């Protein structure tokens, strides 16, 4: 028997601390997809029109050319036979190879069904993407011209914040009478709610909250994955930079022996001063590059 606590889903929709006298909020939404015809649907409808036209023109022409080529090939073979055979049955042979319109159309329909059945959704998707690539600019203009204006902006209006549901309900009724064309939604202050839920399904809040919870979960997973990625990148760069700095320090130590040690080179005393300065300068440049990479990594993380 499973434990009920284990079956509970983790709630990612955290609530804000309650504000005194602010419990219920009234909101109205303005979404372009509620006003404009669905642009994707418009594009796909235009694609279907073009696709049908292609079948009636170019694809039909291609198929007709192929069929006529086959007929000509059969007639050519028949002509070769007629040159060597008795001509008494020639008329019947010719009639057999005549093109009949009814059979021609029927064969094209069979060909059309077989092609559509065999091409699959991937081919149709490629055709649709190709259609959009060629016609998207023109379709955008047509779509916005039909809808009289162009916008992708969403609007939200706070109609009031109240301490009780009764006050909020009374205010909502007055606002609804003043402007019945705009829906008014009541929500709890500090809690997540769906963006402009369907007025016919506002009672199904549990389903909406489940979707929002899943959305917030995915959002946080993406945030954690991003932080982990940048942390790994930073550690890798720091590790690589540290290794290069150690190598630089090793070169520096080899070039500049300690004052207490002996020098067995050609000349006694410290190493050549010019070499020492070159090594020190190279080490300084390396440190500057490391610091610059770290700053860029931090900036990228802040932009995400």
C-alpha positions as CSV (number, residue, x, y, z in Angstrom):
1,X,0.0,0.0,0.0
2,X,1.6,3.3,-1.1
3,X,2.2,6.2,1.2
4,X,-0.1,9.1,0.3
5,X,2.7,11.6,1.0
6,X,4.8,10.0,-1.6
7,X,2.0,10.3,-4.2
8,X,1.7,14.1,-3.7
9,X,3.2,16.2,-6.5
10,X,5.8,18.8,-5.6
11,X,4.3,22.3,-5.8
12,X,6.5,24.7,-7.7
13,X,3.9,27.6,-7.7
14,X,5.1,29.3,-4.5
15,X,2.9,31.8,-2.9
16,X,3.8,35.3,-1.8
17,X,3.4,36.4,1.8
18,X,-0.1,37.8,2.5
19,X,-0.6,41.5,2.4
20,X,-3.2,42.9,4.9
21,X,-6.4,44.1,3.2
22,X,-5.2,42.8,-0.2
23,X,-6.6,39.3,-0.8
24,X,-8.6,39.4,-4.0
25,X,-7.6,41.1,-7.3
26,X,-9.8,41.8,-10.3
27,X,-8.0,41.5,-13.7
28,X,-8.9,42.0,-17.4
29,X,-6.8,40.7,-20.2
30,X,-6.2,41.8,-23.8
31,X,-4.6,39.1,-26.0
32,X,-4.1,39.6,-29.8
33,X,-5.0,35.9,-30.5
34,X,-8.4,36.5,-29.0
35,X,-9.0,39.4,-31.4
36,X,-7.1,38.5,-34.6
37,X,-7.8,35.4,-36.7
38,X,-5.2,32.7,-35.9
39,X,-2.2,33.6,-38.1
40,X,-0.9,30.0,-38.2
41,X,-4.3,28.8,-39.4
42,X,-4.4,31.5,-42.0
43,X,-1.0,30.5,-43.3
44,X,-1.9,26.8,-43.4
45,X,-5.1,27.4,-45.2
46,X,-3.2,29.4,-47.9
47,X,-0.7,26.5,-48.1
48,X,-3.5,24.0,-48.7
49,X,-4.9,26.2,-51.5
50,X,-1.5,26.3,-53.1
51,X,-0.9,22.6,-52.6
52,X,-4.2,21.8,-54.3
53,X,-3.3,24.1,-57.2
54,X,0.1,22.4,-57.5
55,X,-1.7,19.1,-57.9
56,X,-4.0,20.5,-60.6
57,X,-1.2,22.1,-62.6
58,X,2.4,21.2,-62.2
59,X,2.0,17.7,-60.7
60,X,-0.8,16.9,-63.2
61,X,1.4,18.1,-66.1
62,X,4.3,16.0,-64.9
63,X,2.1,12.9,-64.6
64,X,0.6,13.5,-68.0
65,X,4.0,13.8,-69.7
66,X,5.0,10.5,-68.1
67,X,1.8,8.8,-69.3
68,X,2.1,10.1,-72.8
69,X,5.7,9.0,-73.0
70,X,4.6,5.5,-72.0
71,X,1.8,5.6,-74.7
72,X,4.2,6.7,-77.4
73,X,6.6,4.0,-76.4
74,X,3.9,1.3,-76.7
75,X,2.8,2.8,-80.1
76,X,6.4,2.7,-81.3
77,X,6.7,-1.0,-80.4
78,X,3.3,-1.6,-82.2
79,X,4.5,0.1,-85.3
80,X,7.5,-2.1,-85.4
81,X,5.3,-5.2,-85.1
82,X,3.0,-3.9,-87.9
83,X,5.9,-3.8,-90.3
84,X,6.4,-7.5,-90.0
85,X,2.9,-8.8,-89.3
86,X,-0.3,-9.3,-91.2
87,X,-2.2,-6.0,-91.1
88,X,-5.6,-7.6,-90.6
89,X,-5.5,-7.0,-86.8
90,X,-3.8,-3.6,-86.9
91,X,-6.9,-1.5,-86.4
92,X,-7.8,-3.4,-83.2
93,X,-4.3,-3.0,-81.8
94,X,-4.3,0.7,-82.4
95,X,-7.7,1.1,-80.7
96,X,-6.5,-0.9,-77.7
97,X,-3.7,1.7,-77.2
98,X,-5.9,4.8,-77.6
99,X,-6.1,7.1,-74.6
100,X,-9.5,7.1,-73.0
101,X,-10.4,10.2,-71.0
102,X,-12.3,8.4,-68.3
103,X,-9.6,5.9,-67.7
104,X,-7.0,8.6,-67.9
105,X,-8.6,10.6,-65.1
106,X,-9.2,7.5,-63.0
107,X,-5.6,6.5,-63.3
108,X,-4.5,10.0,-62.2
109,X,-6.7,9.8,-59.1
110,X,-5.2,6.4,-58.2
111,X,-1.7,7.9,-58.7
112,X,-2.6,10.9,-56.6
113,X,-3.8,8.7,-53.7
114,X,-0.8,6.5,-53.8
115,X,1.6,9.5,-53.7
116,X,-0.2,11.2,-50.8
117,X,-0.3,7.9,-48.9
118,X,3.4,7.2,-49.3
119,X,4.9,10.6,-48.8
120,X,4.2,10.8,-45.0
121,X,4.1,13.9,-42.7
122,X,7.8,14.7,-43.1
123,X,7.4,15.5,-46.8
124,X,4.3,17.5,-46.2
125,X,6.1,19.5,-43.5
126,X,9.0,20.2,-45.9
127,X,6.5,21.4,-48.5
128,X,4.9,23.6,-45.9
129,X,8.2,25.1,-44.8
130,X,9.2,25.7,-48.4
131,X,5.9,27.4,-49.0
132,X,6.4,29.7,-46.0
133,X,10.0,30.5,-47.0
134,X,8.7,31.7,-50.4
135,X,5.5,33.4,-49.3
136,X,5.8,34.4,-45.7
137,X,6.3,38.1,-46.3
138,X,3.3,38.4,-48.7
139,X,1.1,36.3,-46.3
140,X,2.1,38.5,-43.3
141,X,0.9,41.6,-45.3
142,X,-2.3,39.9,-46.3
143,X,-3.0,38.7,-42.8
144,X,-2.5,42.1,-41.1
145,X,-4.4,43.9,-43.9
146,X,-7.4,41.6,-43.3
147,X,-7.3,42.3,-39.5
148,X,-6.8,46.0,-40.1
149,X,-3.9,46.4,-37.7
150,X,-0.6,44.8,-36.6
151,X,0.2,43.9,-33.0
152,X,1.6,41.2,-30.9
153,X,1.3,43.2,-27.6
154,X,-0.6,41.7,-24.7
155,X,-2.4,43.9,-22.3
156,X,-3.5,43.5,-18.6
157,X,-5.6,45.8,-16.5
158,X,-5.9,45.7,-12.7
159,X,-9.5,46.5,-12.0
160,X,-9.1,46.7,-8.2
161,X,-7.7,44.9,-5.1
162,X,-10.0,44.1,-2.2
163,X,-9.9,42.6,1.2
164,X,-12.9,40.3,0.7
165,X,-14.5,38.3,-2.1
166,X,-17.8,40.1,-1.5
167,X,-16.3,43.5,-2.2
168,X,-14.5,42.1,-5.3
169,X,-17.7,40.5,-6.6
170,X,-19.7,43.8,-6.1
171,X,-17.1,45.8,-7.9
172,X,-16.9,43.2,-10.8
173,X,-20.6,43.4,-11.3
174,X,-20.5,47.2,-11.6
175,X,-17.6,47.1,-14.0
176,X,-19.3,44.4,-16.1
177,X,-22.4,46.5,-16.5
178,X,-20.3,49.5,-17.6
179,X,-18.3,47.4,-20.2
180,X,-19.9,44.0,-20.9
181,X,-17.5,43.3,-23.8
182,X,-14.5,42.7,-21.5
183,X,-14.3,39.7,-19.2
184,X,-13.3,40.3,-15.5
185,X,-11.4,37.6,-13.6
186,X,-11.0,37.3,-9.8
187,X,-7.7,35.9,-8.5
188,X,-6.0,35.6,-5.1
189,X,-3.2,38.1,-4.5
190,X,0.2,36.4,-4.3
191,X,-0.8,33.3,-6.1
192,X,-0.1,32.2,-9.7
193,X,-3.1,32.2,-12.1
194,X,-3.6,31.3,-15.8
195,X,-3.3,34.1,-18.3
196,X,-6.8,34.9,-19.6
197,X,-8.4,31.5,-18.9
198,X,-11.4,30.4,-21.0
199,X,-14.5,32.0,-19.5
200,X,-16.4,28.7,-20.1
201,X,-13.8,26.7,-18.1
202,X,-13.0,29.0,-15.2
203,X,-14.3,26.4,-12.7
204,X,-11.7,24.0,-13.8
205,X,-8.9,25.7,-11.8
206,X,-7.3,22.4,-10.7
207,X,-6.4,21.5,-14.3
208,X,-5.1,25.0,-15.0
209,X,-3.0,25.0,-11.9
210,X,-1.5,21.6,-12.8
211,X,-0.4,23.0,-16.1
212,X,1.1,26.1,-14.5
213,X,2.9,24.0,-12.0
214,X,4.4,21.9,-14.8
215,X,5.4,25.1,-16.6
216,X,7.1,26.5,-13.5
217,X,8.9,23.2,-12.8
218,X,10.3,23.2,-16.4
219,X,11.3,26.9,-16.0
220,X,13.2,26.2,-12.7
221,X,14.9,23.1,-14.3
222,X,16.1,25.2,-17.1
223,X,17.4,27.9,-14.7
224,X,19.3,25.2,-12.7
225,X,20.7,23.7,-15.8
226,X,21.9,27.1,-17.0
227,X,23.5,27.9,-13.7
228,X,25.2,24.4,-13.6
229,X,26.5,25.0,-17.2
230,X,28.0,28.4,-16.4
231,X,29.5,27.0,-13.2
232,X,31.2,24.2,-15.1
233,X,32.4,26.6,-17.8
234,X,33.8,28.9,-15.2
235,X,35.6,26.1,-13.3
236,X,37.0,24.7,-16.5
237,X,38.4,28.2,-17.5
238,X,39.7,28.8,-14.0
239,X,41.4,25.4,-14.0
240,X,42.9,25.9,-17.4
241,X,44.1,29.4,-16.5
242,X,45.5,28.2,-13.2
243,X,47.5,25.5,-15.0
244,X,48.9,28.1,-17.4
245,X,49.8,30.4,-14.4
246,X,51.6,27.5,-12.7
247,X,53.5,26.8,-15.9
248,X,54.4,30.5,-16.1
249,X,55.5,30.6,-12.5
250,X,57.7,27.5,-13.1
251,X,59.3,29.2,-16.1
252,X,59.8,32.3,-14.0
253,X,61.4,30.3,-11.2
254,X,63.7,28.6,-13.7
255,X,64.7,31.9,-15.2
256,X,65.2,33.7,-11.8
257,X,67.0,31.5,-9.3
258,X,66.7,32.3,-5.5
259,X,69.4,34.5,-4.0
260,X,70.5,31.8,-1.6
261,X,71.1,29.2,-4.3
262,X,74.2,28.7,-6.4
263,X,74.3,29.5,-10.2
264,X,76.3,27.1,-12.3
265,X,75.8,28.8,-15.6
266,X,78.4,30.4,-17.8
267,X,78.2,33.5,-15.6
268,X,77.7,33.6,-11.8
269,X,74.9,35.7,-10.3
270,X,71.2,36.2,-11.2
271,X,69.8,35.4,-14.6
272,X,69.7,37.9,-17.4
273,X,67.5,40.9,-16.4
274,X,65.9,41.2,-19.8
275,X,64.7,37.6,-19.8
276,X,63.4,38.0,-16.3
277,X,61.3,41.1,-17.3
278,X,59.9,39.2,-20.4
279,X,58.8,36.3,-18.3
280,X,57.2,38.7,-15.7
281,X,55.4,40.6,-18.5
282,X,54.1,37.3,-20.0
283,X,52.7,36.2,-16.6
284,X,51.0,39.6,-16.2
285,X,49.3,39.3,-19.6
286,X,48.2,35.7,-18.8
287,X,46.6,36.9,-15.5
288,X,44.8,39.7,-17.3
289,X,43.3,37.3,-19.9
290,X,42.1,35.0,-17.1
291,X,40.4,37.9,-15.3
292,X,38.8,39.1,-18.6
293,X,37.4,35.6,-19.4
294,X,35.9,35.4,-15.9
295,X,34.3,38.8,-16.3
296,X,32.8,37.8,-19.6
297,X,31.4,34.5,-18.2
298,X,29.8,36.5,-15.3
299,X,28.3,39.0,-17.8
300,X,26.8,36.2,-20.0
301,X,25.3,34.5,-16.9
302,X,23.7,37.8,-15.9
303,X,22.2,38.3,-19.3
304,X,20.4,34.9,-19.3
